[in-house]
Amino acid sequence: MPTYTLSDNDDNFTGSETADVIRGRGGNDMIDARFGDDFVRGGAGNDTIYGRDQNDTLYGDSGQDSLIGGLGNDTLYGGTGDDLLAGSQGDDEIHGGNGNDLVFLGVFEGSDRIFMDAGNDTLDGAAADSSFFASGGSGDDELRSGHANDTLDGGTGDDWAMLSNSMNHYTLTLQPGDLTLTDRSAGGTGTDTLISIENLEFATGGEDTPNTVFALGTYGGMANLTADQIESFVEFYIAYFNRAPDAVGLNFWGTAFANGTTLEQMASLFIDQPETRATYPSSMSNADFATTVYDNVLGRVADQGGFDFWVGVLDDGSVGRDQFIREILAGVRAEPPQGASPAFIAQQQADENFLESKVDIGAYFAIHKGMSDVSDASAAMALFDGSAASLNRAVDAIDDYHQDALGADGGFLLPLVGVLDDPFSA
């Protein structure tokens, strides 16, 4: 195998038609390895190295180097410095090394493996039409997938997945472990697996319109909760707003809970939301407030004794409206008091069945289907009146909304799988 050692000057070197070993030294070298399974080191300086044909191994070493693999299954090492690395065709392995590196993947790439290593690196895989794996390593990285089903692992740091379409084109599926992101647009980028990615940035398509940022640290934590915990958040939406949750809002509150916000704190924060203030203005009497909550949660008029008690403690201020809602929800699933009459027990069971059906509707809309249109969330819940027929109508409506949402730009979908059973799927 021919071996060539270059000078300390700025060399312009072309390899042979066979496999070569080419060692650069000092200077800013231009090296074209040409044919054969070549081994090339740039050495010191800002070098440009072309592997060309066959299976090449290229080292940039120190300096701000440009490494282009060409045909074949190439291995590229950027070394220190801010390097540009391009695998081109074949099943390539790319290591950025230290520095803030830029990696390009071409149209005819094979199944590449990219390791950005240390630094704030950028991967542009938008042109790639084969699946690849990319690891950001340490640093704050920006990773852009291609047209196949890719895996993006941000590693440590504040890492971003850069998306080529607007948010309404995507389905982000949350689950215990890794996340998946599906581009539903015509000619989209497939379904990518996301690991240790902190932010998604969706393109808006307009130069004067800021891109949309979705922070997974704010919305992505609900996959680690239990089914009972998640259902308790759904109950809040029913009690406060008499609607199914919107998936984005539900995941916000679920992530807040996962990060330490208690149910008591959530109930207090819910009471001060714009939607809550619009539904229950300060001018609404406590009697009207209690009547509305009873209807939302239990679907009935309150028994007179309970109604008088709750209005009394609301009026004298010993119980706040947020605490009242929590107590009504807790009472539905509480054990009947000792000596409770058969009529009391039957009513409590009916109340539990009613609320459970509404929770199932809410979970079907926001968790299993991942939808966030508030108007649809309200309309679906309004169809339920406690009867089996109305439950079926609500489920059918949600299925119709979901079918529309699955269109190329039908809306951002955020389903959660693997945590809560779906009672309506065969």
N, C-alpha and C positions, 0 to 999 in steps of 0.2 A: 504494500500500500504506500503510495508516494506521500512523503511528509514535507511540508513547506513551513518555514519560519520566516515571518516578515520582519521588516526593519522597525525602528522606532519612529519613522517618518509617517506621513499620510500615504499609505499604500493603496494602490488600485490593483487587485489581484483576481485572476480568473483561474479556477481549478481545471483539472484534466477531465477526460471522458470516463474515468474510473473513480473508485472510492479514494478520497484524499483525506489526509490529516493536515489542517491548515491552522497555524498558530500566529495570531497577530500579537504585536507587542505594543509599543507606544504609538501615538498618533491616531488620527481619525481615518480608519481604514474603510475601503469599499471592497468587499469580498464576494465574489460570485462562485459558489462551489461547483455549479453545473452538475454533471451526471455522477451517479454512484452514491453509495451510502457514506456520506461525508461526515467528518468530525471537524468542527470549526470553533476556535476560540478567538474572540475579538481582542482580548487583552485590554490595556488601558486606552482611554480615548473614547470619542463618540463614533462608534462603528456602525456600518450598515452591512448586513450579511444576508445573502440570498442562498437558501439551500437548493432551490431548483428541484430536479428530479430525484426520485428514490427516497430512502428513509434516512434523513439527516439528523444530526445532533448539533445544535448551535448554542454557543455560550456567548453572551454579550460581555460578561465580566464587568469591570467598572466603567463608568461613563454613561451617557445618555444614548443608548444603542437602539437600532432598528433591526429586528430579526424577522425575516419572511421565509416561511418554511417551503412553500411551493408544493409540488406533487409528492406523494408518498406519506408514510406515517412518521412524522417528524417529532422531535423533542427539542423544545426551546427553553433556555434559561436566561432570563434578562440580567440577573446579577444586580449589582448596586446601581443606583441612578434611576432617573425617570425614563423608562424604556417604552418603546412601541414594539409589540409583538403581534404577528399575524400568522396563523397556522396555514391558511389557504386550504388546499385539498388534502384528503386523507384523514386517518384517525390520529390526531396529534395530541401531544401532552405539552402543556405550556406552563411554565413557572415564572411568575413575574419577578420574584426576588424582592429586595429592598427598594424603596423608592415609590413614587406615585406613577404607576404604570398604566398604559393604555393597550388593551388587547382587542384586536379585530378578528372576527370570524367571517369567512367568505361564503359564497352561495353553495359551493360544492364541497363543503366540509363533511368529514365523516363524523364518527362518534368521538368528539374531543373531550379531553379532561383538562380543565384550566384551574390552576392554583395561583391566585393573585399574590399570596404571601403578604408581607408587611407593606404598609403605606396606604394612602387613600387612592385606591385604584378604580379604573373605569373599564368595564367590559361592554363592548358593542357587538352583540351577537345577532342583531336584527336581520342580517342577510342570511344567516345559517338556516339550511333546510333539513338538517339532521339533528337528532337529539344530542345534547351535550350536558356535561356536569361542570359547574363552576363553583369554586370556593373562594370567597373574598379574603380569607385569612384575617389578620389584624388590620385595623384601620377603618375609616369611614368610606365604604365602597359604593359605587353605582353599577348595577348589573342590569343588562338588557338582554332578554331571551330572544330566540329565533322563532322559526315557523313550526318547529316540532315540539315534542314534550320534553322540556328541559328541567334540570334541577339546579336551583340557585341557592347556595349556602353562603350567607353573608359572613359567617364567622363572628369574631368579636368586633365591637365598634358599632357605630350608628349607620346601618346599611340600608340601601334603597334599591328596590326593584323598579326600573323605569319602564313604563308601559306605553305602547304606541297608539292606543285608542282611548276614547273617553270612558269614564267610569261605567256608563250605562251598558257597555258591551261585555261586561265581565261577571263571572260567578266566582266568588271567593268562598271556598268550602273550608270551614273550620272543623277540626277534629282533634282528639287527643294525639299529640305528636306533631307531625308536619302538616302544613297547609297546602292546599292546591288552588291554583288560579287558572280559570278557563276563559279564553278569549272566544266569545260566541260570534264575532263578526265574520263576514264572508272573507275567506283567505286569512283568518286570524292566526294567532301564534300558538295554538294548541293548548294543552293543559300542563302547566308547569308546577313543580313541587318547590315550595319555599321553606327554607330552613334558616333560622336566625336572621330573618329579614325584619327590620323595624318599621319601614315605611314603604308604601306604594305610591308612586307618582303617576297619575293618569294624564295623558295628553288631552288638551282641549281642542286642538286643531286651529287655534287662532293665535296670531302673534301678540295680540293685545289682551289676551285672556289668560290669566294665571292658570297653570296646571292644577289639578285637584290632587291633594295629598291626603292619604288615608293612613293614619298612624296605628299600626298593629298593637303597639303598647297601650293604646287607649281603647281599642275595640276587639282585640284578639284573645282575651283571657278567659272567656266563658267555657272553653272546651275542657278546662280543668276542674269544673264544678260538678256537683252531683245533680241528678234529676230533680230531687226535692228542692234544692236551692234555686234552680232555674225556674221551676214552676212557681215559686214564691214571688219572683219578679213579674211573671206573667199575671199573677193575681193583682199586683199593684196596678197594672194597666187596666184591668177590668174594673177594679174598684174606683180608681180615679177618673178614668176616661171612657169606660164602657166600650172598649174596642180591643182588638188584637194588638199586640205590640208591633212596632216597626222593628225590623231586624237590626238596623243600625243602632237605634236607641236602646234596644234590649241588650245588645252586646256592649254598649257603653256602660250601662248600669251593672251588667254582669262582670265586666272587667274591673269596674270600681270595687265591687264586692270582693272579687278575687284579690285585689290589692289592699284590702283592709277596711273598706267602708262597710259599716254594719247595716242591718235591715232597718234599725231604728233611725239611723242617719239618712238612709235612702228615703224612708217614708217622709221625713222632715224636708228633704230636698225636693221630693215629688210635689209637695203641697205648694211650693213656691215656683213651679214651672209656669211659663206663659199659658200652656194649654190648660193647666189646672186653674189658673186665675180666670181664664175665659169661661171655663165650665162652672166654677164655683166662685163667682165674684164676692167681694167682701160684703156687698149689700145683701147677699142671700142669707136668709135666716137659718139658724141651726136646725130648726124643724124641717125646712126644705132640704137642707144638706143631708140630714140623716135619712130622709125619705128617698132621696136619689141614690145614696150609697146602698141602702137596703135593696132597692130595685136592681142596681147594677150587679151586686154580689149574689143576691138570693132570689131575685126575680119575683118578689112579693112585697106586700105591705107589712110593715113591722107589727109584731104583737104589741098591744097598747102598753103593757107594763114595761117591756124592754124599751119601747120608743120613748116613754116618759122619762125613764131613767137616763138614757143617753142624752136626750135634749137637755135635761136638767144639769148634768155635769158639763156639757158643752157650754151652756149658758153661764154657769158660775165660773168657768175657766179652769176647773180642776182637771179637765181632759181636753187636749187640743184636737183639732180635726185630723191630724196625721195619726195620733194615737188611737182615736176612735176607729179609723179605717183598719189599723192593725188589729185591734181587738175584735172587730167584726169578722175579719178573715180568720183569726185564730179560733174564734168561737165555733166556726163551721166544723172544724175537725177535732174539737175538744171532746173528751169523754163526757157522756151525759151525767148530770149530777145524781148523787145517790137518791133513790126514790123517785126518779123522773117517771112521769106518766107515759103510757104507750103512745099517746098522742104527741107528747113532746119529742120522744125518740123518733117517731115516724117523721115529724116535721124536720128534725135535725138531719135525718138521712136524706130527705128530699132536698134540703138545702145543700148538702154535700154533693149530691148527684148533679144538681143544677150548676154549681160552681165548677165541678170537675169537667162537665161538658164544655163550659166556656173556656176553661184552661186548655182543654184539648183543641178547641177551635183556635185560640190564640197561639198555641205552640205550633199547630199545623201551618198557620200563616207565616209566622216569623222564624221559627226554628227549622222545621222540616222543608219548607219552601223558600225560606230566606228572603221574604219580600219586605219592603219598607214603605209602600205607598199608604199614607195615613188615611186617605179617603177610602181606599179599598179595605183597609183594616177595620174601619168603622162600619162600612156597609156589610161586610161579612158577619160581624158580630150582631148587627141589628137584625139579621135574618133569624136568629135563634130566639125562640120563645119558651123553651123548656121541653118541647115535644121532639120525638124522634124524627119526625118529618122535617122539622125546622133545622135540626142538626144536619141532616143530609143536604138540605138546601145550602147551608153555610159552607159545607165541605165542597159541594159542587161549584159554588161561586169561587172559592179559593182556587180550585183546580183550573177554572177558566182564567182567573187573574194570572195564575202562574204560567199557563200556556202562552198568554200574551207577553208576559215578562221574558220568556225564553227567546223571543225574537232577537235579532242581531243587536239592536239597541233598545231592547224592551225595558231595561232598568238594571241597576246594580243588585245582584242577588248575593245573600250572605247566609247560606244554610249552615247548620251545625249538625254533624252526624256522629253517631257512636256514643251518645250520652243519654238521649231521651227517646223512649220508644214511640213509634208513630202508630197511633191507634186506628188510623184510617187506611193504611196500606195493606193490601192483601198479602 
